[in-house]
Amino acid sequence: MPVYPFNIQLGPLLITGYGLMMMASFLVGAWLIALQLDERGLNRNYSSDIIFAALIGGILGARLWYMALHGGTLFSRGGLVWYGGFLGGVAAVMINGWRLRVPVRWTMQVMGATLAGAYAIGRVGCFLVGDDYGRPTDLPWAIAFPAGLPPTTAGELAAFGVGVPPGIDPSTVLAVHPTQLYETALMFLAFMVLWRWRRKAWGTGAIFGVYLMLAGVERFFVEIFRAKDDRFLAGFTVAQLTSVLIVTVGAALFLRLRGAEQTPAGAYLSMTPKETVK
């Protein structure tokens, strides 16, 4: 089944499906954080603080990671890498939390389930523009992206080092694994688990370790089906090796914090929303 990019042209303004889903992911993320803060009687304004920092740090980190792998300039069009965005976003959120004197463990606590849910939504945007797809397949749910980024033609896939039928015309459009939807489904399941576990009597922030483990395992698995040209580390992609590191860090974090004490929320989180704007 062919899928074409979802775009809306409003005069000189082009609104892409990717942009819409990214906006939706940040809005849903802000809502999920606010819900968790409300449940605990904490300052819900911290939700907007987190989202603003994550937006700036995430975009900058995703772009810098792409430049490190593929070159280019900071302000050239296109080119974002999820792990770079994740690390940049985490760094920016942690720095902003330090500025507001919010304990790091409380930031991790409200971000555990939130990141899984927001990521699941964001990956739909990749599907809507035909990016980050998988290898050719004849499975019933295979998707062709004739106008993807890049199109799923035999020539473009061969350039990724992906095997294509010999003698096929390079302009032939092939159906591929919709790995974007695989990630959406898997991370939505992870979100449901984490959301159910958000009130468990673990130490503050331990749930973030669970998120890291689930996210790392999910990405490692999906990378098996991805059309990638960076399988130069014993057959593994850079994302897979990064996933192993993420899982390891998550396991260590969870084991360290699971039985730890609850951390005081601190002055800023304990404020009422009205007090923060005085």
Secondary structure, DSSP 8 states (H G I E B T S, - for coil): -B----EEEETTEEEEHHHHHHHHHHHHHHHHHHHHHHHTT--TTHHHHHHHHHHHHHHHHHHHHHHHHH---TTSS----HHHHHHHHHHHHHHHHHHTT--HHHHHHHHHHHHHHHHHHHHHHHHHHT-S-B-B--STT-EE-TTSSS--BHHHHHHTT----TT--TT-B-EE--HHHHHHHHHHHHHHHHHHHTTSSS-TTHHHHHHHHHHHHHHHHHHTTB--S---BTTB-HHHHHHHHHHHHHHHHHHHHTTS-----HHHHHS-HHHHT-
